[in-house]
Amino acid sequence: MTIEQKNSLLIIGAGISGLAAAKTLREHISPNELSIDIVEKSRGFGGRMSCRKTKIGSSLLFSDHGAQFFTARTKEFQALLTPLIKSELIQEWRPKLVTLSASKKVYKREWFEKHYICCNGMNSLAKHLVSELKTNDVVIRTNARVKNITRLNASLEKRPWYIQIGEEEQKHGYDWIISSIPAQQNLQLFHQTQLNPNLNLQSFSHWPCFSLMLALKPHFSLPFDAAVVKESPISWISNNSSRQENNSIDGLVIHSTNTWAEKNIEKNDEEIADILFENLTKILMTIDNSYENLAKNIDHRDVHRWAHAKTKHKAGSDFLINENQSLGFCGDWCIGNRVEDAFVSGNKLGAHLAKILG
Ligand SMILES: Cc1cc2nc3c(=O)[nH]c(=O)nc-3n(C[C@H](O)[C@H](O)[C@H](O)COP(=O)(O)OP(=O)(O)OC[C@H]3O[C@@H](n4cnc5c(N)ncnc54)[C@H](O)[C@@H]3O)c2cc1C
């Protein structure tokens, strides 16, 4: 097959859904028949399965500030994880888990299914998929934000999809595009193309969330590894020491509730950090009054704002596709709001496209 004859496909986004779509497609179709390019706007891979590395003095703090853990209920996700659990890239997480609230005593919580984490940061699952894809001739570009998309007349052009990355216009087009970015971001990107109105992209949306990352002074300790928080702007507290093998200093990740984030989205990072910190102190004081001095035990603080954290309105189908326009969409928001939903969505779209293009 000549270069002109083979199909070309672009995947926008190297989060878990985009990488799953590429993996499944490549398992079915060889590089001689289909070229696959992935473009990712960030420096790294994994999207919302992210791990921030912060240098504090001569030490490094690793904070999983997006997805905290994942479950594996489907056969396809279990099949991906099984060898990675054996090779210790992934492990079951069994934290000492509690519920904290202003009005009730702290109580221990149980999980009734296995919860997994990546031992060296939540982005290591994506890094693993990327290294496999690269050895299978998938081209992956980071720091490459797709700014604009144009579709030329498909009856005149074999490869009608053209993208613009930053100020740079692509010299060649693609036959197919898969977009794996959060639902609302698709609306901005595809506003100029005549999407099939039945895809209804404007109906799907995400809640925001704030993450507060704290570096702890040595010897500070908490009587739990993770906490679900009620009656507070905070929804979750996670102690890094229970999940990260590579940390040289301990830290906490605090997540706001989605509704509080939505109401307070206009506040700046300093204000967000102050309010979440004040509420963290308050909630820890329900365990012990000595946490009143929490501020003295913090070396560093940082806020991350997730504009599209958790699905508000899902699509309710595994993926969306417009075969006439050679355009597919995948992501957590198609099925639900979890890592596994994102993987399944990408995997199912990849398998569907493999039948069309294979
Ligand atoms: C704070 C928080 C906590 C969470 N906790 C959990 C949890 O405990 N358990 C769980 O299962 N799930 C959790 N989730 C949800 C989980 O992280 C997501 O469901 C999953 O990671 C989504 O994967 P995705 O591939 O669909 O999207 P994403 O991970 O968002 O991937 C999309 C990718 O597209 C890139 N991109 C966007 N626009 C462009 C563009 N224009 N050009 C190029 N690239 C672009 C982005 O940079 C990103 O890498 C959490 C999420 C957040 C934010």
The ligand as a Gaussian input file, in Angstrom:
#p B3LYP/6-31G(d) Opt

LIG

0 1
 C      -10.098000      16.110000      40.639000
 C      -10.514000      14.840000      39.944000
 C      -10.690000      13.675000      40.687000
 C      -11.070000      12.496000      40.054000
 N      -11.175000      11.344000      40.788000
 C      -11.426000      10.184000      40.144000
 C      -11.373000       8.959000      40.865000
 O      -11.039000       8.922000      42.056000
 N      -11.674000       7.806000      40.187000
 C      -11.978000       7.805000      38.850000
 O      -12.201000       6.721000      38.292000
 N      -12.007000       8.951000      38.149000
 C      -11.724000      10.132000      38.761000
 N      -11.697000      11.287000      38.058000
 C      -12.133000      11.261000      36.657000
 C      -11.042000      10.721000      35.733000
 O       -9.839000      11.417000      35.947000
 C      -11.533000      10.905000      34.289000
 O      -12.778000      10.226000      34.151000
 C      -10.585000      10.347000      33.219000
 O       -9.233000      10.579000      33.540000
 C      -10.980000      11.018000      31.909000
 O      -10.154000      10.582000      30.845000
 P      -10.425000      11.134000      29.377000
 O       -9.416000      10.525000      28.477000
 O      -11.847000      10.976000      29.031000
 O      -10.201000      12.734000      29.466000
 P       -8.904000      13.568000      29.890000
 O       -8.120000      12.841000      30.911000
 O       -9.406000      14.923000      30.237000
 O       -8.037000      13.618000      28.549000
 C       -8.246000      14.580000      27.545000
 C       -6.877000      15.047000      27.029000
 O       -7.082000      15.952000      25.946000
 C       -6.142000      17.007000      26.041000
 N       -6.688000      18.150000      25.284000
 C       -7.766000      18.915000      25.600000
 N       -7.972000      19.853000      24.650000
 C       -6.994000      19.666000      23.710000
 C       -6.669000      20.340000      22.481000
 N       -7.393000      21.379000      22.027000
 N       -5.598000      19.900000      21.758000
 C       -4.856000      18.833000      22.195000
 N       -5.125000      18.170000      23.369000
 C       -6.182000      18.577000      24.105000
 C       -6.038000      17.250000      27.540000
 O       -4.842000      17.935000      27.867000
 C       -6.075000      15.815000      28.099000
 O       -4.796000      15.256000      28.214000
 C      -11.290000      12.474000      38.658000
 C      -11.080000      13.649000      37.911000
 C      -10.675000      14.808000      38.550000
 C      -10.384000      16.049000      37.739000

